[in-house]
Amino acid sequence: MNLKNTLIRYSPGFLRAHLDRIKNSSTGFRLAKGMFWTIAGTFISRGLMFIASIAVARLLGKTIYGELGMIQTTVGMFGVFAGFGMGVTATKHVAEFRKNDPSRAGRIISMSGLFASVTGGLMALGLFLFAPWLAEHTINAPHLANLLRIGSLILFISALNGAQTGALSGFEAFKTIAHVNVIVGLLSFPILIVGTYWGGLTGAVWALAINLGFNWLLNHLALRKEARHYQVPLAFTGCMREWPILWKFSLPAVLAGSMVGPVNWACGAMLVNQPDGYGEMGIYSAANQWFAILMFLPGILGGVVLPVLSDQFGRNDTRQSVKTLIYSIKMNALFVLPLVVLASIGSPFIMNLYGKGFSSGWPTLVVVLLTAGLLSVQTPVGQIIAASGRMWTGFLMNAGWALTFIVCTMLLIKQGSIGLASARAIAYVVHAIWTFVFAVLIVRNGENK
């Protein structure tokens, strides 16, 4: 008995009808299958790493564990540019060309890996060379300079892994990705604990690098297997014929993604400069934890939806693209909106859990929850832009979101945490409006072809 029949057979009666509809829909089952394996792999691998992190924290102690966190944060700061959007670039174009133009899909995989090596190598070299200055002048810890240099190796391998995982997603090899993640999680657990036990902080950083090395090797083997399955040739010869993709897709993807962090930081900086600003930031940060929790599943589904939509756009299958969009919106709404309602009702209790000083911030939590609900429905629509290759348009839309967020924050910041939360909500409402309008235009143009 296969997985889908087992799930349907042992599901409660009220779910069985919905599961039957998904099973009988090629699009619905395609999304559900990808989401199942992605969630399963992510849950197991992150669960193992979470347990390992607790053990590492106990071995290192609070202060040294904080230093490990700062090393990881510093490496992550460079990571956005090290990968240069090669993951999402590979996902979109491999999904589009793996069947109707396997040779081009192979060239794009090779180019993505090559360019990730170059950008990752340059950023890793920069981190290696400037590690002493960064350690002394930005994180006030000169003794961490050599560990930041080890972090440059982590940065480089992460860039390579991003390109490989993106290509695997383009093949819709979500089961394979889940298997890789579980194996890496099982390997990482003992390596991280043993490295920390014997080498302290230095051992922990080296363990992170070794774990990523195993991840790269397993991704490399898995990618070659998927390429053989789809008869996609992997060779560097001629791969730079695809370089226009870097300008049309990768660069705007990086620019669009890299503005989110700085804009959130700038708006937060406005808040902390108000009377009792850090107290209000504490309320906003507590509420924002729930935003991150609610957006976990839509984020996973977005990674599943992009290759499916890209494949359908590549075949000019507008009807199936619309079906995919509707299915993904329904799935996000099914998971997120009930939680938004329940958490909004219980918002006074939730905020009170953080302490007496937080209890008055329940309206901020409600606004944050409603924003997450809106974004969960809007996120699949945004994938239409990426799947259609209109990334410069996506960049301009993100720039509009950023401008709206900053202006509204300037106008509402005197209201404290709820002012900042409301400013972000308004920005996402505006963003959702033009995203929906543009998606409709893309679909209509596809129908008219």
N, C-alpha and C positions, 0 to 999 in steps of 0.2 A: 504494500500500500504506500503510495507516495505522500509527500508532505501535505499537499493541498487537500487531498481526500481525508487524511487523518485529522487535519484542523477542522474541516467541515463536520466530520462525523462526531467529534467529541466537543463541539462548541455548543453553548446554550441555545435553546430553540429560537430566542429572539434575535440571535446573531446569524443563525444558519441561512436565513433568506438573503441577507446582505452578502454573506460569503459566497453563496451560490451565484449571485449576480456578478460578483468579482471574478469568480472562477470561469464563468461563461463569457466574460469580456476579455479579449486579448489585451486591450490597453489597461484595464483595471488589474488583471492578474500580473501583468508586466511590472506595474508600479508597486503592487503589494509584495511581490516576490523580492524586488530590489530593496524595498523598505525593510522587509523582514530580515534579510541577511545583513543589511547595514546596521540595523538596531542590535541584532544579536552579536555581531562582531564587535561593535563599539562598546556595548554593555559589558561583555566579558573582558575585553582587553583593558578598558578603563577601570573596571572593577578591580582587576589584578594590580594595575598600577596604583590605584587608590590605596589598596591594602599595603603595597610595598612602600608607598610614600609615608604612611603612618609609621611603619617600621624604621624607615630612614630618619624621620623626624625624631624618633625616640633615641636612635643611635647618635645623631648629631647634636641634639639639643636645640633650643629655640633660636639662639643667636646664629649659630652656624647654618641651621636649616634656612634661616632668613637670607643668609649669603647665597645659598644654593638657589633660592627663589629669585634673587636679584640677577644672578648669572643667567638663569633661564629667561628672565624678562628682557635682559639686554640682548641676548641672542635672538629672541622673538621679534624685537624691534627691528633688527636688520633683516629678518626672515621674509617680510613682505616684499622687499625689493630683490632679495636673493633669488626667490623663485620666479619673479617677473611674470606671474600669471600663467606659467607654462602648464600648470595642472588643469585649469579650466580651459585653456587653449586646446590641450590635447583631448580633453573630454568632448568638447563641442565638435571638433573636426574629425576625430576618429569615429565618433558615432555617426557623423554625416557621411563619411566616405568609406567606411569599412566594407560595405557591401557593393556599392556601385562604382568605386574607384579604389581598390585595395592598394595599388601602388602609391597613390597620393596619401592615403592614410599612413602607409609605412614611412614615407618621406617626412610627414608631419610629426610622427612619433620620434624619428631620429633627430629632426631639427629641434624638437622640444627638449629632448635629452641633452643635445649638444649645447643649446643656448642656456639651459639651466646650469650646465657645467661651467659655462663662461660667467654668467651673472653670479651664480653661487660662489664660484672661485674668486671673483673680484671682491665681493662683499666679505667673504671669509678672509681674504688677504688684508682688506681694510681693517677688519676687526683684529686680526693678528698684529698688525703694525701699530694700531692706535690703542691697543688694550691697556698699556700703562697709563696713557693720558685719560682714557675713559674711567679706569679704575680710580684714579686720583681725583679727577675734576668733576665727574658726573655722579658716581655712586659712593664717593668718599671712602674708598676701601683699596688703597694702593696694594695691599697684600693679595688682592684677587686678580692681579694682572695676568699671571701665568695661567690661572684657571680660565680667564676669558679667552686666552689663546687656545686652550683646549676647546673652548666653546666655538671657536672658528671652524673646527672640524665638524662639530654638530651642525653648524649653520650650512656647511657645504653639503653634507649628506642629506640634510632635510630638503634642500633645494632639488636634489636628484630624486628623492623619494616622492616629492610633490608631482613632478613630471610623470613618473611611473604610475603613481596611483591615479592620476588624471587620465592616462591612456587606458588603464584597466577599467575605469568607470566608463570611458567611451565605448569599450567592448561590452558594457553592462555585465562585467564579471564580478558582480557584488558578492556572490557566494565565495569566489576565490579571494577577494579582498578580506572578507570576514575570516576565512581560514588563516590567511597571513596574519591578520591582527591577533587572532587567538594564539597562534604559535609564538609570535613576537611577545605577547603578554606573558605566556608561560616561560619563555626564555628570560625575559626582562626581570621577572620577579626574583629569581635567585641571583642573577648577575648584579642587580642593583644592591641587594642586601649584602652579598659577600663583598662587593667592591667597597661599600660604605664601611663595613665592619673592619676590613683590613686596611683601607686607605683613607678613611675619614672623608672629608669634603672632596679631596682630590680623587679618591677612589670612586665617589658618587658621580662626579663629572665624567670621568673616564667610562664608567658603566653606562651612562646615558649615550655616549658616543658609540660604544660597542653595540648596544642594543639597536641603535639606528643602522649600524653596519649590517647586522643580521636582517633588519627590515629591508634594506636596499637589496641584499642578495636574494631574499625570497620574492620581492617584487620583480626583480630582474628575471628570475626563472619563470614566474607566473606570466609576465608580459610576453615572453618568448613563446610560451605554450599557447596563449590566446591568439597571438599573431599567426602561429602555425594553423590553428583551428580555422581562422578566417582567411587563410592564405594571403596574409598581409606581409609583404617582404620588408625586412628591417635592414636598411643599409644607409650609410652616411652619404654615399654617392648621389649627387643631385638633390640632396635634401634642402640646400639653401635656395632652391627655386621657389620654395614656399615662404621666403622671408617677408613678403608683403603682409602675411598674417600677423607678424609681430607688430606692425604699425596699425593695421586695421582692427586687431582684436586684443593682443596681449597688452600693449601700452595703455590703451584706455581702461582695460580691466584693472591694471595695477593702479592707475591714477584714481579710478573710482573707488577702489577698495581702500587705498591708503589715506583718503581724506576723512574717513569715518572717525578714526581714533583721535586725530588732532582737533577735529571740530567738537567732539564730545569733551575733550580736555579743555578747549577754550571756553566752552559754555560752562563747564564745571568751575573753571577759574573765576568766571564772573560771579558765580554763586558764593564761593568761599571769601570773596572780597566784600560781601555784604555783612551787615551786623548779624552776629551769631551764624556766620557763613558756614563754618565747619560743622556746627550742629545740624544745620539744614542739609549739608552734604551727607552727613551720616544717615539722615532719614532717606534721602534720595538713593544712596548706595544700598541701603537695606531693601528698599522697594525694587531697585534694579536687579537684585538677585533673582526675584521672581520673574522679571522680564527675561532673563537668561534661561531660566528653567522652562518657561513656556515656549521659547523659541528653539528649544533643542530639537524637537521632532520636525517642525517645519524646515529647520536647517538640514536635517538628514534627508527629508523628502526632496528638498531642492537639488541635492546631489544626485538623486535618482531621476528626477524629472528632466534635468538638462539633457542627458544623452538620449532619452526617449524623444523629446521634442526635436532635438537636432537631427536625429534619424528621420523623423517625419517631415521636417522642413526640407531635408536633403532630397526626399522623394516627392516633394510638393503635395504631400498628403494633408491638406488643410482640414479635412473632416476629422481625421484621427488626432490632429494637433489640438483641435477644439475639445475633443473628448478627453484627451490627456489633461488639458488645462482644467476642465470641469471636475474630473476625478480628483486631481490634486488639491483643488480648492475645497472640495467636499471633505477629503481626508483630513486636511488641516483644520477645517472648521469642526469636524467631528471630534478631534482630539483636544483642540485648544479652547474653543468657545465655552464648553461646559465648565472647564477649569477657571476660565475668566469669571464666569458668573459666580461660581462657588467661592473663589478667592475674594471677589469683590464683596460678597455678603459677609464673609468672615474677616474682612480687612482690619477692623478694630482689634480683633483677637490676635491676628497674625502680627501686627505691628507691636502689640503689647508684649509679644514673646521676646522682642529684642530689648526690652527694658522700659522703664517708666518714661524716659525722655523721648521714646519713639512713638508712644501711643497716639499722640496728636497728629501723627503723619499719615493716618489711614487714608485721607483723601488723596494724598500723593500716590499711595499704592493703587488706589482705584484707577487713577489716570494712567499710571504705568501699565496696569493690567489691560485696560481698554486699548492702549496703544499696541500692546503685544497681540491682542485679538485682531486688530486691523492689519497689522503687519503679517500675521500668519496667513490671512486670506490674500493679501497683496503679493506675497513672495512668489508664488507660482506664476503670477502674471508677469513679474519681472523676468522670469526665466525665458519668456517669449523673446525678449530683447536679445538676450545672450544667444539663444538658439538660432535666431535669424541673422546673427552676426553684426547687429547694429550697436556695437559697443561704444562708439563715440557718442551716439545718442544717449546711451545709458550713462556715460560719464557726465554729459550735460545735465541729465536729470538728477544725478547725485549732487552735482554742483548746485542745482536749484534747491535741493533738499538742504544742503549745508547753509546756503545763504538764508533760506527761510528760518532755519533753526537758530542761526546767530541773531538775526534781526528780531525774531520773536522773543528770544532770551533777553536781549537788551530792553525790550518793552515790558517784560513780565518778571524780570529777575528780582524786583523788590518784594514779590510775593513769596520768595524763598523757594523751598523744594518743590512746591506745587506749581510755582511759576516756571521752573526749569522743566518739570515733567509736562506741563501744558504746552510749552514752546516746542518740545520734541513731538508731542502729539499732533500739533498743528502742522509741523513740517512733514510728518508722515501722511497726514490727510491730503495735503497738497500733492505730495509725491505719488500717493495712490491714485489721485484723480488723473494726473497726466499719464501715469503708467497704464491705467485701464484704457484711456482714450487711444493711446498709441498702440496698445495690443490689439484693439478692435480694428484699427487701420491696417495693421500688418496682416491680420486674418482676412480682412476684406480684399486686400490686394492679392493675397494668395488665392482666394476664390475666383478672382477675375482673370487669373492667368490662364 
